[in-house]
Amino acid sequence: MLGRVAVFKFNFGYMAYIALCIMDIINNPFNVYIYFGKIAVIRNIIGKFVFEFYQTIDKMKRDVLEIYSVNN
């Protein structure tokens, strides 16, 4: 589970980073040096959100399973 979240987190952050790079290059071709700082910030924000989202779903699944096993 954790491995899958990490891979998804990385891919998602990377796609957002590439999109921002392309937008920046179109707007201002001299911004290349900013990208290295940007990838870290975007990956952290998106990664944190995705990780919390997955953890919540995992917790909900566990709760449902516990209720189900208690009832049967």
DORONU-690673 format. One record per residue: residue in three letters; x negated, y negated, z of N, C-alpha, C, O in turn. Coordinates in Angstrom, 1 decimal. Layout:
N
ALA X Y Z X Y Z X Y Z X Y Z
...
# end
This chain:
72
MET -0.8 1.2 0.0 0.0 0.0 0.0 -0.9 -1.3 0.0 -0.7 -2.2 -0.8
LEU -1.8 -1.3 0.9 -2.7 -2.5 1.0 -3.5 -2.7 -0.2 -3.7 -3.8 -0.7
GLY -4.0 -1.6 -0.8 -4.8 -1.7 -2.0 -4.0 -2.3 -3.2 -4.4 -3.1 -3.9
ARG -2.7 -1.8 -3.3 -1.9 -2.3 -4.3 -1.6 -3.8 -4.2 -1.6 -4.5 -5.2
VAL -1.4 -4.2 -2.9 -1.1 -5.6 -2.7 -2.3 -6.5 -3.1 -2.2 -7.5 -3.7
ALA -3.5 -6.0 -2.7 -4.7 -6.7 -3.0 -4.9 -6.9 -4.5 -5.2 -8.0 -5.0
VAL -4.7 -5.8 -5.3 -4.8 -5.9 -6.7 -3.8 -6.9 -7.3 -4.1 -7.7 -8.1
PHE -2.6 -6.8 -6.9 -1.5 -7.7 -7.4 -1.8 -9.1 -7.0 -1.7 -10.0 -7.9
LYS -2.3 -9.3 -5.8 -2.7 -10.7 -5.3 -3.8 -11.2 -6.2 -3.7 -12.4 -6.7
PHE -4.8 -10.4 -6.5 -5.9 -10.9 -7.4 -5.4 -11.3 -8.8 -5.7 -12.3 -9.3
ASN -4.6 -10.3 -9.4 -4.2 -10.6 -10.8 -3.3 -11.8 -10.9 -3.5 -12.6 -11.8
PHE -2.4 -12.0 -9.9 -1.5 -13.1 -9.9 -2.2 -14.4 -9.8 -2.0 -15.3 -10.5
GLY -3.1 -14.5 -8.8 -3.9 -15.7 -8.6 -4.8 -16.0 -9.8 -4.9 -17.2 -10.2
TYR -5.3 -15.0 -10.5 -6.1 -15.2 -11.6 -5.4 -15.7 -12.8 -5.8 -16.6 -13.5
MET -4.1 -15.2 -13.0 -3.3 -15.7 -14.1 -2.9 -17.2 -13.9 -3.0 -18.0 -14.8
ALA -2.6 -17.5 -12.7 -2.2 -18.9 -12.4 -3.5 -19.8 -12.6 -3.3 -20.9 -13.1
TYR -4.6 -19.3 -12.2 -5.9 -20.1 -12.4 -6.2 -20.3 -13.9 -6.5 -21.4 -14.3
ILE -6.0 -19.3 -14.7 -6.2 -19.4 -16.1 -5.3 -20.4 -16.7 -5.7 -21.2 -17.6
ALA -4.0 -20.3 -16.3 -3.0 -21.3 -16.8 -3.4 -22.7 -16.5 -3.3 -23.6 -17.3
LEU -3.9 -22.9 -15.3 -4.3 -24.3 -14.8 -5.5 -24.7 -15.6 -5.6 -25.9 -16.0
CYS -6.4 -23.8 -15.9 -7.6 -24.1 -16.6 -7.3 -24.6 -18.0 -7.8 -25.6 -18.5
ILE -6.3 -23.9 -18.7 -5.9 -24.2 -20.0 -5.3 -25.6 -20.0 -5.6 -26.4 -20.9
MET -4.4 -25.9 -19.0 -3.7 -27.2 -18.9 -4.8 -28.3 -18.7 -4.7 -29.3 -19.3
ASP -5.7 -28.0 -17.9 -6.8 -29.0 -17.6 -7.6 -29.3 -18.8 -8.0 -30.4 -19.1
ILE -8.0 -28.2 -19.6 -8.8 -28.4 -20.7 -8.1 -29.3 -21.8 -8.7 -30.1 -22.4
ILE -6.8 -29.0 -21.9 -6.0 -29.8 -22.9 -6.0 -31.3 -22.4 -6.1 -32.2 -23.3
ASN -5.7 -31.5 -21.1 -5.6 -32.9 -20.6 -7.0 -33.6 -20.6 -7.1 -34.7 -21.0
ASN -8.0 -32.9 -20.1 -9.3 -33.5 -19.9 -10.4 -32.4 -20.0 -10.6 -31.7 -19.1
PRO -11.1 -32.4 -21.1 -12.1 -31.4 -21.4 -13.3 -31.5 -20.4 -14.2 -30.5 -20.4
PHE -13.4 -32.5 -19.6 -14.6 -32.7 -18.8 -14.4 -32.2 -17.4 -15.2 -32.6 -16.5
ASN -13.4 -31.5 -17.1 -13.0 -31.1 -15.8 -13.6 -29.7 -15.4 -13.2 -29.1 -14.4
VAL -14.5 -29.1 -16.2 -14.8 -27.7 -16.0 -15.4 -27.4 -14.6 -15.1 -26.4 -14.1
TYR -16.1 -28.4 -14.0 -16.7 -28.1 -12.7 -15.7 -28.0 -11.6 -16.1 -27.4 -10.5
ILE -14.5 -28.4 -11.8 -13.5 -28.4 -10.7 -12.9 -26.9 -10.6 -12.4 -26.6 -9.5
TYR -13.0 -26.1 -11.7 -12.3 -24.9 -11.7 -12.7 -23.9 -10.6 -11.9 -23.2 -10.0
PHE -14.0 -23.9 -10.2 -14.5 -23.0 -9.3 -13.8 -23.2 -7.9 -13.5 -22.2 -7.2
GLY -13.6 -24.4 -7.5 -12.9 -24.7 -6.3 -11.4 -24.3 -6.4 -10.8 -23.9 -5.4
LYS -10.8 -24.5 -7.6 -9.4 -24.3 -7.8 -9.0 -22.9 -7.6 -8.0 -22.6 -7.0
ILE -9.8 -22.0 -8.2 -9.4 -20.5 -8.1 -9.2 -20.1 -6.7 -8.3 -19.3 -6.4
ALA -10.1 -20.5 -5.8 -10.1 -20.1 -4.4 -8.8 -20.6 -3.8 -8.1 -19.9 -3.1
VAL -8.5 -21.9 -4.0 -7.3 -22.5 -3.4 -6.0 -21.8 -3.8 -5.2 -21.4 -3.0
ILE -5.9 -21.6 -5.2 -4.7 -21.0 -5.7 -4.5 -19.6 -5.3 -3.5 -19.1 -4.8
ARG -5.6 -18.8 -5.3 -5.6 -17.4 -4.9 -5.2 -17.3 -3.5 -4.5 -16.3 -3.1
ASN -5.7 -18.2 -2.6 -5.3 -18.1 -1.2 -3.8 -18.4 -1.0 -3.2 -17.7 -0.2
ILE -3.3 -19.5 -1.6 -1.9 -19.8 -1.4 -1.0 -18.7 -1.9 -0.1 -18.2 -1.2
ILE -1.2 -18.3 -3.2 -0.3 -17.3 -3.8 -0.5 -16.0 -3.1 0.4 -15.3 -2.8
GLY -1.8 -15.7 -2.8 -2.1 -14.4 -2.1 -1.4 -14.3 -0.8 -0.9 -13.2 -0.4
LYS -1.4 -15.4 0.0 -0.8 -15.4 1.3 0.7 -15.1 1.1 1.3 -14.3 1.9
PHE 1.3 -15.8 0.2 2.8 -15.7 0.0 3.1 -14.2 -0.4 4.0 -13.6 0.2
VAL 2.4 -13.7 -1.4 2.6 -12.4 -1.9 2.4 -11.3 -0.8 3.2 -10.4 -0.6
PHE 1.4 -11.5 0.0 1.1 -10.6 1.1 2.2 -10.6 2.1 2.6 -9.5 2.6
GLU 2.6 -11.8 2.5 3.7 -11.9 3.5 5.0 -11.2 3.0 5.7 -10.6 3.7
PHE 5.3 -11.5 1.7 6.4 -10.9 1.1 6.4 -9.4 1.1 7.4 -8.8 1.5
TYR 5.3 -8.8 0.7 5.2 -7.4 0.7 5.3 -6.8 2.1 5.9 -5.8 2.4
GLN 4.7 -7.5 3.1 4.7 -7.0 4.5 6.2 -7.0 5.0 6.6 -6.1 5.7
THR 6.9 -8.1 4.6 8.3 -8.2 5.1 9.1 -7.0 4.5 9.9 -6.4 5.2
ILE 8.9 -6.7 3.2 9.6 -5.6 2.6 9.3 -4.3 3.2 10.1 -3.5 3.5
ASP 8.0 -4.1 3.5 7.5 -2.9 4.2 8.2 -2.7 5.5 8.6 -1.6 5.9
LYS 8.3 -3.8 6.3 8.9 -3.8 7.6 10.4 -3.4 7.5 10.9 -2.6 8.3
MET 11.1 -4.0 6.5 12.5 -3.8 6.3 12.7 -2.3 6.0 13.6 -1.6 6.5
LYS 11.8 -1.8 5.1 11.9 -0.4 4.7 11.8 0.5 6.0 12.5 1.5 6.1
ARG 10.8 0.2 6.8 10.6 1.0 8.0 11.8 1.0 8.9 12.2 2.0 9.5
ASP 12.4 -0.2 9.1 13.5 -0.4 10.0 14.7 0.5 9.4 15.3 1.2 10.2
VAL 14.9 0.4 8.1 16.0 1.2 7.5 15.8 2.7 7.8 16.7 3.4 8.1
LEU 14.5 3.1 7.6 14.2 4.5 7.7 14.4 5.0 9.2 14.9 6.1 9.5
GLU 14.0 4.1 10.1 14.2 4.4 11.6 15.7 4.6 11.9 16.1 5.5 12.6
ILE 16.5 3.6 11.4 18.0 3.6 11.7 18.6 4.9 11.1 19.4 5.6 11.7
TYR 18.1 5.2 9.9 18.6 6.4 9.2 18.3 7.7 9.9 19.1 8.6 10.1
SER 17.0 7.8 10.4 16.6 9.0 11.1 17.3 9.1 12.4 17.5 10.2 12.9
VAL 17.6 8.0 13.1 18.3 8.0 14.4 19.8 8.5 14.2 20.3 9.3 14.9
ASN 20.4 8.1 13.1 21.8 8.4 12.9 21.9 9.9 12.5 22.9 10.5 12.8
ASN 21.0 10.4 11.8 21.1 11.8 11.3 20.2 12.7 12.3 20.2 13.9 12.1
# end
